[in-house]
Amino acid sequence: MASLALLRLRQQSVIPGFGPALGFTLLYLSLIVLIPLGALVLAAAGLGFSEFVALATDPRTLAALKLSFLASLAAACVNAVFGLLVAWVLVRYEFFGRRIVEAIIDLPFALPTAVAGIALTALYAPNGWVGQLLAPLQWKVAYTPLGVIVALTFVGLPFVVRTVEPVLRDLDRDVEEASATLGAGRLSTLRRVILPALLPALLTGFTLALARAVGEYGSVIFIAGNIPYVSEIAPLLIVIRLEEYDYAAATALAAEMLAISFLMLFAINLIQASSRRRFGHAA
């Protein structure tokens, strides 16, 4: 049965070389992804269950993990909303300076994260351009968890925009016109026609922005202030543990981040696959 399925797969393939291509693919994934992650899991397993639990449940570790994942989730949600809005404006409207806006959106891809962190800190610090305006309102961004969210939003926005934009560009406007002809209002058309078609792509962009934010380091450490139990992120705590030569704590925290990230992304992928089956539109 297995040989018959393999034979059918080979017969359906138009491009020859399935075997070598699959072999090189698995080899590449093993060298780049599976082997390093496997080594991390083995190192964590070597700590022993009691030691791993003690290190993983350390209050400082839990506080850093809570900030990293909750701030990443908040930033991804903000990017999902405003990234969709930005993509809509870029696709549906022609305006002066559109190419400049396109370049600005892609800037976080090319800009070193440390440069972004310094720029955001200078902007939102109490004596910065924006920080001075927020100070009379008793709003503080830099050196707080809010600053972490701002930095993660900055680095994650392009992932949502560039994922949704091509799908929105290919979306047939005849469907919207048909909806209007049948008497649906603009809000109803948006909710029942446009958003369901964009949902798989929007979930993909959300997932990419979330994954990018969880592992972000350079742009956050400057604006966060890195105060333990307040604004210290998990990647920074891993670096601190390594600098302290506390390799066991660093390994436990890294393994904990790996497990939480995998479960979170796996759940989002299940939701994304369900939405694709429901609406019949691939992202």
N, C-alpha and C positions, 0 to 999 in steps of 0.2 A: 504493500500500500504506500509506504513512504517513497519507494523507488518510482512508483507510478506518478505520485504527486510531483516529485522532482523532475521527471521526464516532461510532464505537462508544463511545469514552470519554464523549463528550458525551451520548449517548443513555442511558448507564448512570447518569449523574449525576442525582440527585433534586433537589438544590439548584441553581437556575440561577445564571448568572454565573461559570462556570468560567474563561473567558478573563480578565476583569478581576481576579478573585481571584488567579489565577496570576501576572498581571502585577504586581499590588501586592506579592505575596509575593516575587517575584524582585527587585523594586526595593528592598524593605525589606532583604532579605538582602544585596543588593549594597552599600547605603549603610552598613549596620551592621557587616557581617562581611567581605565579599569585597574591597571597595575598600581598607579599612585594612590587611588582610593582604596584599593585592597590593602596596600601597605599601611595606610592610616588605620583601617579597621583592625588589622592584625596587631598594630602597635597598641591600640586601645584595648584589645582583648588581652594583651599581655600584662595589663595593669592589675588584673584581677577584679572580680565583680564588686567587692566591698570598697576597694580603693577608687574604682571608677565612679561608683555612686557618690562617694564622699566628695570627690573632685567636681563631679558634674552638678551636684546640688549645693555647691558653695554659694553663699548669698551674693557675693560679688559677681560670680559667673552667671547666676540666674538673672541678676539685674541687667548685666550687659546683653544677655540673650534676649530678654524682654524688650529692651530698647531697640536692638537691632531689628528684630522681626516685626514689632509693632510699628516702628517708624518706617520700615520698608513697605509694610502693608498700607499704611496711610499714604505714603508717597505714590505708590502704585495706583491707589484709588483716585488720588488727585490727578495723576497723569492720564488715567482712563477717561476722566470727564473732559479735562481741558485738552488732552491730546486729540480726542475725537472732534472737539470744536475747532482746533487749529487745522486738522486735516480737512474738515468740511470747508473752512474758509479758503484754503489753498486750492481745493479741487473745484469748488462751485463758483468762485469769484475771481475776476481779473482786476488787479489794482496795481497802482504804481508802487514799485519797491518789492514786488512779489518775490523776485529772485534773491533779494537781500534777506527776506524773511526765511526763504528756503535754506540759505547758507547759515543763518543764525541757528536754525533748528538742528542742523548737523554739527554745529560747533562742539557740543559735548562729546561727540565721537572722536574728534581730533585733538581737543584741548587736553593737556596733561591734567590729571585730577588734582594734583597739588596746586596748580595755577588756579583752577576753579575754586578750590577751597580758600586760597588767599584772597581772591577777588570777592567771594561771598562774605568772608569775614570782614574785609575792609568796608563792604557795603552795609552790612547789618550790625556791625559793632556799635556800641553806644555813641561813639563819636563819628560814625560813618554817615553817608548821605541819607540812607533810609533809617538807620538807627536813631539819628537825631530827631527825625519826625515822629518816630514811635515812642521815644523816651517820655514826652509829656503825657502820653496815654498809659504809661506804666506797662508798655509792651516791650518785652525783651526777646530777641531772636537769637543773637549770637551767644554762645556758651550755655545753651539750653537744649532740651530735647527738640524744641521747635526748630532750632537751627539745623539739627540732624535731618529733620524732615525736609527742610528747604533744600539742603544739599543733595539729598537723595532724589528729590523731585527734579532738580536740575539735570542730573545725570541720566534719569530714566525717561524724560519726555520724548526724545527722538525715537525710542523703541515703539512707542504707541503710535506716534504720527506716521512713521514710515511703514508700519504694519497695516494700518487702517487705510492709508491714502490710496494704494493701488486698488484695493477692493472697492472703495468708494468711487474711484474713477471708472471702474468697469460696471458699476451699478446702473442698470438700464433705467433711464428717466421715464420711459413709457409706463412703467409700473406705478410711478408716482402720479403721472397724469391720469392713468386709469383709476387710481384711488380717488383723485379729486373729482373725476367725472362721476363716480358713484356716490359722491356727496360727502366724502370724508374730509374733515378739516385738516389743517396743517399739522396740528399736534397729534391727531389720530393717525395720520399718514406716517409721521415720524415714529410713533410708538408701535404701530402694527405692521409697517412695511419696511421702513429703512433700518431701524434698530435691529430687528430680527435677522436681517441680511448681513448686518455688520457685526453681529455678536461674536461669531467664531473668530474673526480677525481681531476684534477688540479684546477678547480673552487671550489671544496669542500675544498681543502687545502688552497686556497687563502682566502676563506671566514673565515675559522678557524683562520688563521694567522691574518687577519684583525680584527676579533672580539677580539682576544687575545691582539692585540696591542692597540686597543681603550681603553681598561680598564687597561692597564699596569701602574704601579705606582713605585714599588720599584727600578727597574733597571734604571728608567729614571731620578729620582730626583737627583741622584748624578752626572750624566754626563751632565745634561741639564743646570745646573747653576741656574735654576728657576728665570730667569730675567723677570719681568712682561712685557708683550707686545713683548717679544723676544723669550724666551725659557721656558715659563711657560705652563704646560699642564693642561687640564681641571680637571683631578682627583686631582691634587695637589691644584688647586684653590678651589675645594670643601672642602678639608681638611682645607685650610686656612680660608675659610668662617666659618667653624664650630668652629675653634679655636677662631675666633673673635666673636662667639655667634651670627653670622648673619645667622640664620637658614633659613630665607626667601630666601636669595641669594643662599645659598647652595641647597635648594630645587628646586629653579628655574633652576639652572645650571644642576642639576641631571636629572630633567625632560626633559630638552632640549637635553641632551646627550642621554637619553632613546629614545626620538622621532627620532633623527637623526640616531641613531644606528639601530633602527627598520626599518626605511625606506631604509637605505642603504643595510641591510642584506636581506630585502624583495625583493629589486630589483635584488640583486645578485642571490637569490634563483630562481627568475623567469627566469633569464638568464641560470642558471644551469639546470632547468627543461626543458627549450627549447632545450638546447644542448643534453640532454639525449634523448628527443624524436627524435631529428634530426639524431643523430648518433647511437641510439639504443643500448647504452652501459651504464649500471648503474655504478656509482662510488662505 
